[in-house]
Amino acid sequence: MNGPTTTQLLSKAVGASNELALASGGGSSAVKIFLILTALSFGTALVLSVTSFTRIVIVLSFLRQALGTPQLPPNQVLIGLSLFLTLFIMAPTARRVQEQAFQPLMDDKISLGEALQRAQGPLSDWMLKQTHEEDLRLFFEVSASARPARGEAVPFTVLVPAFMVSELGTAFRMGLFLFVPMLLIDLLVAVVLMSLGMMMVPPTMVALPLKLGVFLLAGGWHLVVSSLIRSF
């Protein structure tokens, strides 16, 4: 089913906003604020598709499952932690967008369309660093489009899906590294209980405090958060 993509919707919104800005005589501050708030309506899609949020929330969800506490920490805590880690990681890129695009737009030095083009540069640079070459090559081949020359920008229609696929692959690999040691503890507990003939004791009842103890003694939260930040 071929529906409009996020990029197409944003393009239509930009076109409509430019027409509105021209009709208002170049765009007053009130019109600009209205246009910015309209763009923020796509905030959820942007956070999921062009930031570090996806990798972080998936890895933290894997950690919760590996520990055997599918409801702890609650979803609100995981999402809140993921959002603030995303803000921390994306701060340098957001600062470049603010200096190159947002501030000149608010100072009436550039149009909204030019501001969006300028904002695309820092985001593209950051996403390219996180995108695997094979994923980027795949979407260029599927779209039957030529690779841009050195120094030219990669189209968002190719870069964003390639970036998201790369993020999913990286997140699942990190999740696997979290699962393996916890799985070994589960297997060890099951073997010990079987050898003692304690077949009626649920292995998870014994394995859960052991996994939590090992995780806390190893400084698990510090290690996981540190690994997530350094992976970018």
C-alpha positions in Angstrom: 0.0 0.0 0.0 1.7 3.2 -1.2 0.7 6.1 1.0 2.4 9.5 1.4 5.7 9.3 3.3 6.7 11.6 6.1 9.1 13.4 3.7 6.2 14.1 1.3 3.9 15.3 4.1 6.7 17.6 5.3 7.2 18.9 1.8 3.5 19.7 1.4 3.5 21.4 4.8 6.5 23.5 3.8 4.9 24.5 0.5 1.7 25.5 2.2 3.7 27.4 4.9 5.7 29.3 2.3 2.5 30.4 0.5 1.2 31.5 3.9 4.4 33.4 4.7 4.3 35.2 1.3 0.6 36.1 1.7 1.5 37.6 5.1 4.0 40.0 3.6 7.2 38.0 4.4 6.1 36.4 7.6 5.7 38.1 11.0 6.8 36.6 14.2 3.3 35.3 14.9 3.1 33.6 11.6 6.6 32.0 12.1 5.6 30.7 15.5 2.4 29.3 14.0 4.5 27.6 11.2 7.0 26.2 13.8 4.2 24.8 15.9 2.7 23.2 12.8 6.1 21.6 12.0 6.2 20.3 15.6 3.1 18.3 14.9 5.4 15.9 13.0 7.6 15.8 16.2 6.9 12.1 17.0 7.8 10.9 13.5 11.0 13.0 13.5 12.1 11.8 16.9 11.6 8.2 15.9 13.2 8.5 12.5 16.1 11.0 12.7 17.4 10.8 16.3 19.0 8.4 18.6 15.7 7.6 20.4 15.0 4.4 18.6 18.3 2.7 19.4 18.1 3.8 23.1 14.5 2.7 23.8 15.0 -0.7 22.1 18.2 -1.5 24.0 16.5 -0.5 27.3 13.5 -2.7 26.5 15.9 -5.6 25.7 17.6 -5.0 29.1 14.2 -5.2 30.9 13.3 -8.5 29.2 16.8 -9.9 29.9 16.5 -9.2 33.6 13.2 -10.9 33.7 11.2 -7.8 34.8 9.0 -7.0 31.8 7.1 -4.4 33.8 10.0 -2.8 35.6 11.1 -0.1 35.0 7.7 1.1 33.7 7.2 2.2 30.2 7.0 5.9 31.3 10.4 5.6 33.0 12.0 4.0 30.0 10.6 6.5 27.5 11.5 9.4 29.8 15.1 8.2 30.2 15.3 7.6 26.4 14.1 11.1 25.7 16.6 12.8 27.9 19.5 10.7 26.7 18.3 11.6 23.2 18.4 15.3 24.1 21.9 14.8 25.5 23.2 13.0 22.5 21.5 15.3 19.9 22.5 18.5 21.7 25.5 19.4 19.4 23.5 18.7 16.3 20.5 20.7 17.6 22.9 23.6 18.4 24.1 23.6 14.8 20.5 23.6 13.5 19.7 26.4 15.8 22.7 28.5 14.7 22.4 27.8 11.0 18.7 27.6 10.4 16.4 28.5 13.3 18.0 31.8 14.5 18.4 33.3 11.0 14.8 32.4 10.3 13.6 34.2 13.4 15.8 37.2 12.5 14.1 37.4 9.0 17.4 36.7 7.2 16.2 33.5 5.4 12.9 32.0 4.3 11.3 28.9 5.9 12.2 26.7 2.9 15.9 27.8 3.1 15.8 27.2 6.9 14.6 23.6 6.3 17.4 23.1 3.8 20.0 24.4 6.2 18.6 22.2 9.0 18.9 19.2 6.8 22.7 19.5 6.6 23.6 18.9 10.3 21.0 16.1 10.6 22.4 14.4 7.5 25.9 14.6 8.7 25.0 13.0 12.0 22.8 10.3 10.5 25.5 9.4 7.9 27.9 8.6 10.7 25.5 6.1 12.2 24.3 4.5 8.9 25.9 1.4 7.7 27.3 1.5 4.2 25.4 -1.7 3.1 22.1 -0.2 4.2 22.7 3.0 2.3 23.8 1.0 -0.8 20.6 -1.1 -0.5 18.2 1.9 -0.7 20.2 3.5 -3.5 19.9 0.3 -5.5 16.2 -0.2 -4.8 15.3 3.3 -5.7 17.5 3.1 -8.9 19.1 6.4 -8.1 22.7 7.3 -8.5 25.0 7.9 -5.6 25.6 11.6 -5.1 29.1 12.9 -5.8 31.5 13.7 -2.9 30.3 16.8 -1.1 26.7 16.5 -2.3 23.9 15.8 0.2 22.3 12.4 0.4 18.5 12.6 -0.3 16.4 12.3 2.8 14.2 9.7 1.1 17.2 7.4 1.0 19.1 8.4 4.1 16.2 8.2 6.6 15.1 4.6 5.9 18.8 3.5 5.7 19.5 5.2 9.0 16.5 3.5 10.7 17.4 0.0 9.4 21.0 0.6 10.7 19.7 1.7 14.1 17.5 -1.4 14.4 20.5 -3.6 13.5 22.7 -1.9 16.0 20.1 -1.9 18.8 19.4 -5.7 18.3 23.1 -6.5 18.4 23.5 -4.5 21.7 20.4 -6.3 23.0 21.9 -9.7 22.2 25.0 -8.8 24.3 22.7 -8.0 27.2 20.8 -11.2 26.8 23.7 -13.7 26.7 25.0 -13.3 30.3 21.5 -13.3 31.7 20.7 -16.4 29.8 23.7 -18.1 31.2 22.5 -17.3 34.7 19.1 -18.8 33.9 20.7 -22.0 32.5 23.0 -22.3 35.5 20.1 -22.0 38.0 18.0 -24.5 36.0 20.9 -27.0 36.0 21.6 -26.6 39.8 17.9 -27.0 40.7 17.6 -30.1 38.5 20.7 -31.7 40.1 19.3 -31.0 43.6 16.0 -32.6 42.6 14.1 -29.3 43.3 11.9 -29.6 40.2 9.0 -27.9 41.8 10.9 -24.7 42.4 10.4 -22.3 39.5 13.9 -21.4 38.1 12.8 -17.8 37.6 12.2 -17.4 41.3 15.9 -18.1 42.0 17.4 -16.6 38.9 15.7 -13.2 39.2 17.4 -12.1 42.4 20.7 -13.5 41.2 20.5 -11.6 37.9 19.5 -8.4 39.7 22.4 -8.8 42.1 25.0 -9.4 39.4 23.6 -6.5 37.4 23.8 -4.1 40.3 27.2 -5.3 41.5 28.6 -4.7 38.0 27.1 -1.2 37.9 24.7 -2.3 35.2 22.8 1.0 34.6 26.1 3.0 34.4 27.5 0.5 31.9 24.4 0.3 29.8 23.9 4.1 29.6 27.7 4.7 29.0 27.7 2.1 26.2 24.6 3.7 24.6 26.1 7.2 24.7 29.5 6.1 23.4 27.9 4.0 20.6 27.0 7.3 18.9 
